[in-house]
Amino acid sequence: MHPFSQLKLLVNLAQVDGRVADREKNYIINIGRANGIYPDQIIPLFEKEHESFVPEGMTADQKFECIFKLVHLMKIDERMYQEEIRYCSSIATKLGYDQHVLFELMLHVNTRGMSDAEIENLKKLTTKFLKK
């Protein structure tokens, strides 16, 4: 998935409750930076709504990375709204996951930090929800 596409999905999620919290905005900007996208390219994304586009042909790892980041963002402000859960559920479905993957992710994603081993175990756990 192209980093800009992923950032747009994250921006949509951050906007779904009507307000983008500073922690959400900083998380998205940091993901952009990690992908070589400068903040001045990211800030304008917050000014509009974007199509919830999920490209074809993503690998299982790319799908996990996408849904993991969405759930992490959803939990980052320590409030989860029905609209956010519905949005993540719709993206999970577009990615080819059974919607129950969200329950596992919401239980296990820790916004205070996770080790590589914890993330890898979560990835293995969520693969059973990927439709073949």
C-alpha positions as CSV (number, residue, x, y, z in Angstrom):
1,M,0.0,0.0,0.0
2,H,1.4,3.4,-1.0
3,P,2.2,5.4,2.2
4,F,-0.1,8.3,1.0
5,S,-3.0,5.9,0.7
6,Q,-2.4,4.7,4.2
7,L,-2.1,8.2,5.6
8,K,-5.5,9.1,4.0
9,L,-7.1,6.1,5.7
10,L,-5.7,7.2,9.0
11,V,-6.8,10.8,8.5
12,N,-10.3,9.6,7.7
13,L,-10.4,7.6,10.9
14,A,-9.0,10.5,12.9
15,Q,-11.8,12.8,11.5
16,V,-14.7,10.3,11.9
17,D,-15.5,11.5,15.5
18,G,-15.6,15.2,14.3
19,R,-12.3,16.2,16.0
20,V,-8.7,15.3,15.3
21,A,-6.9,15.0,18.6
22,D,-3.3,16.2,18.8
23,R,-2.1,12.7,19.6
24,E,-3.8,11.4,16.5
25,K,-2.3,14.1,14.3
26,N,1.2,13.5,15.7
27,Y,0.9,9.7,15.2
28,I,-0.1,10.2,11.5
29,I,2.7,12.8,11.0
30,N,5.2,10.4,12.5
31,I,4.0,7.5,10.2
32,G,4.4,9.9,7.3
33,R,7.9,10.9,8.4
34,A,8.9,7.2,8.7
35,N,7.9,6.8,5.1
36,G,9.8,9.9,3.9
37,I,6.8,12.2,3.7
38,Y,7.3,15.6,5.2
39,P,4.8,17.2,7.6
40,D,4.0,20.0,5.1
41,Q,2.8,17.3,2.7
42,I,0.7,15.7,5.4
43,I,-1.0,18.7,7.1
44,P,-3.2,19.5,4.1
45,L,-4.6,15.9,4.3
46,F,-6.4,16.9,7.5
47,E,-8.4,19.6,5.6
48,K,-10.6,17.2,3.6
49,E,-12.1,13.8,3.6
50,H,-10.6,11.1,1.4
51,E,-11.9,8.0,-0.4
52,S,-11.4,4.8,1.6
53,F,-9.4,3.2,-1.1
54,V,-7.7,-0.2,-0.4
55,P,-5.5,-1.4,-3.3
56,E,-5.7,-4.9,-4.8
57,G,-2.9,-7.3,-4.4
58,M,-1.6,-6.3,-1.0
59,T,0.4,-9.0,0.9
60,A,-0.8,-10.4,4.2
61,D,2.0,-8.3,5.9
62,Q,0.8,-5.1,4.3
63,K,-2.8,-5.8,5.2
64,F,-1.8,-6.4,8.8
65,E,0.3,-3.3,9.0
66,C,-2.7,-1.3,7.7
67,I,-5.3,-2.6,10.1
68,F,-2.8,-2.6,13.0
69,K,-2.1,1.1,12.5
70,L,-5.8,1.9,12.2
71,V,-6.6,0.2,15.4
72,H,-3.6,1.8,17.1
73,L,-4.8,5.2,16.0
74,M,-8.3,4.4,17.1
75,K,-7.1,3.6,20.6
76,I,-4.5,6.4,20.9
77,D,-6.8,9.0,22.3
78,E,-8.2,6.4,24.8
79,R,-11.7,6.8,23.5
80,M,-13.3,4.5,20.9
81,Y,-16.4,5.8,19.2
82,Q,-18.9,3.6,17.3
83,E,-18.1,5.5,14.1
84,E,-14.4,4.7,14.5
85,I,-15.2,1.0,15.1
86,R,-17.5,0.9,12.0
87,Y,-14.9,2.6,9.9
88,C,-12.1,0.2,11.0
89,S,-14.5,-2.7,10.4
90,S,-15.3,-1.6,6.9
91,I,-11.5,-1.2,6.1
92,A,-10.9,-4.7,7.6
93,T,-13.5,-6.1,5.3
94,K,-12.0,-4.4,2.3
95,L,-8.6,-5.8,3.3
96,G,-10.1,-9.3,3.3
97,Y,-10.4,-9.9,7.0
98,D,-13.4,-11.3,8.9
99,Q,-14.8,-8.4,11.0
100,H,-14.0,-10.3,14.2
101,V,-10.3,-9.4,13.7
102,L,-11.2,-6.1,15.3
103,F,-12.0,-7.6,18.6
104,E,-8.6,-9.4,18.7
105,L,-6.8,-6.2,17.7
106,M,-8.7,-4.0,20.2
107,L,-7.9,-6.4,23.0
108,H,-4.2,-6.8,22.1
109,V,-3.0,-3.5,20.6
110,N,-1.2,-1.5,23.3
111,T,-0.7,2.2,22.4
112,R,2.0,2.6,25.1
113,G,4.4,0.5,23.0
114,M,4.7,-3.1,21.9
115,S,7.8,-5.2,21.3
116,D,8.5,-6.6,17.9
117,A,7.7,-10.1,19.3
118,E,4.3,-9.0,20.5
119,I,3.5,-7.4,17.2
120,E,4.7,-10.6,15.4
121,N,2.5,-12.8,17.6
122,L,-0.5,-10.5,17.0
123,K,0.2,-10.8,13.2
124,K,0.1,-14.6,13.5
125,L,-3.1,-14.4,15.6
126,T,-4.8,-12.2,13.0
127,T,-3.9,-14.3,10.0
128,K,-6.6,-16.8,10.9
129,F,-9.2,-14.0,10.2
130,L,-7.9,-13.4,6.7
131,K,-10.2,-14.9,4.1
132,K,-8.4,-17.0,1.6
